[in-house]
Amino acid sequence: MNEASLGKLGKWANGHRLAVIVTWALFAGALGIFAPRLEHALSGAMWEVNGSDSLAAREIIDEEFGGMSSQSAAVVLQSETLTVDDPVFQERIAAAAEAIAAEPAFGPAVQQLGPDGGTVMLQAGALVNPTEAVRAAERLNEHIGELGDETIAVALTGSPAFWGDFNAVNKEGMMKAELLTWPVTAVILVMAFGTLAAAGLPLLLAGAGLISAMGVLYGITRFTDLSIWTLNFAMMFAIALGIDYALFIVSRFRGALHVAPNDRGGAVAATMDTAGKAVLFSGITVLISLSAVLLVPIPAFRSMAAGMMLAVGFVLLAAMTLLPALLGGWINRLALPWHSAGEHRSLAWERFADRIRPRALLLAGLVTGALLLLSAPLLGLETGMPGINVLPKDKQARQGYDMLAQSFGPGGPGPIQIIVPAGQDAGRVADAVSGTAGVAMAFAPQPGAAGASLITAIATTDPSSKDSSQLIGRLRDTLPAGVMVGGPVAENYDLDQTLRDRAPIVIGTVLVLGFLLLLFALQAVFIAVAGVIFNLLSVGAAFGVGALAFQHGWLAGPMGFESQGYLTSWAPLFFFALVFAISMDYTVFLLASAREHYERSRDSAEAVRGSLAHTGRPIVAAAAVMIAVFYTFAIAGPLPMKEMGIILGTAVLVDAFLVRLVLVPAVLYMAGDKAWWLPRWADRILPDVRFAH
């Protein structure tokens, strides 16, 4: 890529604006036809580890035991005044069994009486894959709910019901978030740009990228399952990054147009060779960070990462082609009273940079100390898979779960399912299970259709507790080789362990690739190393705040959720990749501007001053939009979305206002020309990338 290639592309797109705009309108319009269907095509399941013992056990149970695995459905009936033998209770049981029988996705119901005499569970095996089982539970939910009254409570529970209810909660939260996000974002953009015309461009870019991505994702669902989370994360990233990229490019264009008001093409070329190049490298960094998540063998994770990569890719493509075509003098129309189309270089931010210089060491120390202090809660970080309390108390899956725990004991809602291969003594295995600390009871072995045996055990503790998780480890350590421990608790255990084991690999991959990209883009060793370290400080501070908010429950009351006593297991790995990607967004934009000024002046102090003067306003505006988007999703969404929204929103807040606007300038001032040093051998290897137009 030569120095002016992006400038030439932008100038060409602007010169052929009608063709580019019409092409994008047809492209996004065609894909947009399918976008509304995506939500109903996504899966609420897919939380499993490929190649794990628990997944292998589930597959055997589905094949040999009529689908009575963790994906089975359970209808719980409970009365405080009637016994199970009461005719009214028997009529209700028969009605529930009839409702189950009418749903072809589930097999015949097996009845199990609770020890309290007033509870019965009807368990029906899943005859379809987990995705279809969730959809069947959504259909069955309403019919089962209608059977309950003040005398007999009736609720559909189990994994398919859990994900069905979660999907409903998630949909409601997403709708609220969307209603809040767009108006708040529009207000921030109008305040940032001062003209209604310019403020509309970021929203247009984000919308074009998101609609295109949703249409393609719907096409993918015709061939393979995608997690319901794919839409959540794709939507947030498309909105946040699309607006970020448009802000950076439009702000740069307005400055270039102010200098040469009669040379629109030249202004577009200058914009794309500078801000456009920074956006391109930023987008590549985001894609690299997300690609590392594909190393995790969990289908839900991979589909989420792939969905976000697709959304970011479309937004980036639109930023490189559609946005340059739309740029013109018209963006200064519909100006508001405070609007100023003045010099791109902000005197206020230049003065801010000048104030940092004599206090560089003090400010660097204070900011670093504050970030390390915010990161301190990570020393006691606990993680675990989401428990039933992520659902509101009025959802059937949670009500049924609570009824099972009340009647069958704390471990009743999450039975441990142990598969004994043909040829092994299932009786001895059952005795070993019964004698394991933490097991309340173990039922007699059931023979399977192909010779395997199934032993169902109930733990003495809640399925989401650390004690139940440790029990899975003890069983696997003590039971004979070849015996597989499965069930919902074991599946969560495998998910948690896999995420812990893969976290260092994913984090290491993201850090190395982030360093290499910064070295490639900015041509400076110190800058590349410092950029990674600065990002780690932002990540640590964001996760420290997340631990206080959710593990310690500091925000439980204000935000209306029940603390699980830990962060969700996927947070350290998955959110790290997201936070690092977002932090790199600001890193690349600020340091690319610094590089541009250093290439022109060869003055390290002017590089700092000029970069802040040119990027301070768009960074603040972009950060404000991202913070609004993420915190809005945190307010409106279910618990996992709250975790993500708070952690990502805090990361942007810390990264933009402390790291990028204070710490980075202070460190660059102290480093001087050494910040831009590059060894001769590296200079010979790396391609010549320049930002000065």
C-alpha positions, 0 to 999 in steps of 0.5 A, a space after each residue: 500500500 503506497 502512501 496515497 492509496 487510501 487518498 486515491 480511493 477516497 477521492 475516487 469514491 467522492 468523484 463517483 459519489 452517485 455510483 457508490 451511494 446507489 451501490 451501497 443503497 442497493 447492497 444494504 437494502 437487499 440485505 436489509 430485507 433479511 435483517 428483521 428475521 435474524 432475531 428469530 433465527 438465532 439460538 439460545 443454546 450453544 454453550 458447550 465445549 467441543 470435545 468435552 466429557 460432558 458433551 460426549 455424555 450428553 450425546 450418549 444420553 440423547 441416543 440411548 436414554 430418550 434425550 433425557 440429557 441436560 437439554 430435556 424439558 421439565 414441568 414442575 407442579 407444586 401445591 402447599 395445600 394439596 397432595 399429589 394424590 388429590 384428584 385436582 392435582 392428578 387432573 393438572 398433571 394429566 393436562 401438563 403431560 398432554 401439553 408436553 405430548 402435543 410438542 413433537 420436539 419432546 418425548 413422552 414425559 416421565 413422572 417423578 414425585 418429590 419427597 415433600 408429597 406436594 411436588 411432581 416433576 414431569 421430565 421429557 427428553 429432547 428429540 431435537 438439537 439444543 437450538 430446536 429444543 429452545 424454540 420448542 420450549 418457547 412454544 410450550 411456555 405459554 401453554 404450561 403457564 396457563 395451567 397454574 393457579 393459586 392452588 397449584 403452581 406450574 412452571 416449565 424449567 430446564 435448560 431449553 426453558 432457561 434459554 427461552 426465558 433468557 431470550 425473552 428477557 434479552 429481547 426486551 432489554 435490547 428493545 429498551 437499549 435501542 430506544 435509549 441509545 439512538 436518541 442519546 447518541 444523536 444528541 451527543 453527535 449534534 453537540 459534538 458537530 454543531 450541525 444536524 447534517 454532519 451529526 447524521 453521517 455517523 448514524 448512517 454509517 453505523 446503520 449501513 454496516 449493521 443492516 448489511 451484517 444482519 442480513 449476512 448473519 441471517 443467511 449464515 443461520 440457514 446453514 449453521 446455528 448462531 448464538 442469540 448473543 451474536 446479535 447483541 454484540 454485533 449491534 453494540 460494536 457496529 453502533 459504537 465503532 461506526 460512530 467512532 470511525 465516522 467522527 474521526 473521518 468527518 472531523 478531519 474532513 471539516 478541518 481539511 475543507 476549511 483550509 481548502 474550501 474549493 477543493 473537495 476532492 483534495 480535502 477527501 484525499 487528505 482526510 483518508 490519507 490521515 484519519 482514514 488510514 488510522 481508522 483502517 489500522 484501528 479496524 484491523 486491530 479490532 478484527 485481530 483481537 476478535 479473531 483470537 476468540 476463535 481459539 476457544 472451542 465453544 460454539 457460542 463464543 465463536 459465533 459471537 466473535 464471527 458476528 462481531 467481525 462481520 459487523 466491524 468488517 462492513 462498518 470498516 468497508 463503509 467507512 472506506 467507501 461510502 463515507 468518502 462518497 458522502 463527504 462534501 460542503 453540505 455537512 456544515 448545513 443546518 448549523 446550530 448557534 455554537 457551530 464553528 467550521 474553524 481550524 481543525 486544530 483546537 487551541 483549547 486542546 493545544 493549551 491543555 497539552 502545554 499544561 501537561 508538559 511541565 507536569 508530565 512526570 507527576 501526571 503520569 505517576 498519578 494516573 498510573 497509580 489511580 489505574 493500578 488502584 482501580 485494578 486491585 480488585 482483580 487480585 481476588 477475582 472469582 468467576 463462574 457460569 451464570 446461575 438461575 438468578 440472571 432471570 427475573 423471579 416471574 419467569 417460569 424457568 426460575 420458578 420451576 428451578 426454585 420449586 425443584 430446589 425446595 422439594 428435592 434439595 439444593 442440587 435438585 435442579 441440576 442433576 449430575 449424569 454419569 455414563 458408565 460404558 458397556 462392560 464396566 460394573 455400573 453398581 460399583 460406580 454407583 456405590 463410588 458416586 454415593 460415597 463421594 463427599 457432596 453427593 446427597 443421593 445417587 439413583 440406581 443405574 439405568 441400562 441404555 439401548 446400546 449397553 451403557 448405564 446412566 447414574 443420576 446423582 443429586 448434589 447437596 449444594 446449588 448447581 451454580 455454587 463453587 462446591 458443586 463445581 468442585 464435586 465434578 472435579 472430585 468425581 472425575 478424579 475418583 471414578 474409573 477411566 472411561 466413565 463420563 460425568 455429564 449433566 448441566 453442572 458438568 457442562 458449566 464446569 467444562 465451560 468454566 475450565 476451558 475459559 480459564 485454560 484458554 484465557 492466557 492463550 487468547 490474551 497472549 495472542 491479542 497482546 502479541 498481535 496488537 504489538 506487531 500491528 502498532 509496530 507496523 503502523 507507527 514504525 516505533 518500538 517504544 510506541 508499540 510497547 507503550 501502547 500495549 502497556 497503556 491498554 493493559 492499564 485500561 483493561 485492568 481498571 475496567 475489570 477492577 470496577 467490574 469486580 466491585 460492581 458485580 462480584 462484590 455487588 456494589 451496583 446490585 441495588 442501583 441497577 436492580 440485579 442479584 449479585 452472583 458473587 462472581 463475574 461470569 466466566 467468559 468475562 476475563 477472556 471475551 471482554 478482554 478482547 473487546 476492551 483491548 480492541 476498543 482501547 486500540 481504537 483510541 491508541 491508533 487514532 491519537 498516536 497516528 496523529 502524533 506520528 503525522 505531526 512528527 513526520 512533518 516537524 521532527 519535533 517530539 513536543 510538537 507531535 504531542 501538542 499537535 496530536 492533542 490539538 487535532 484529536 482531542 475533540 473527536 476523541 471526547 465526542 467518540 468516547 461519549 458516544 461509546 460510553 452512552 451506548 455501553 452504559 445504555 445496554 448495561 441499564 436495559 439488558 440482563 445481568 451478562 449484558 450489564 457486566 459487559 456494558 459496565 466493563 466496556 463503558 468504564 474501559 472507554 471512560 478510563 481509556 479516553 479521559 485518563 490514558 489517551 488524553 493525559 497519560 499518553 501525552 505525558 509519557 511521550 513528552 518524557 520520552 522525547 525523540 526516543 519514543 519514535 526510535 526504530 532499529 535499522 533492521 526493523 526499518 529495512 523489514 517493515 513497509 514504509 507507512 506514513 501518515 503525513 499527507 
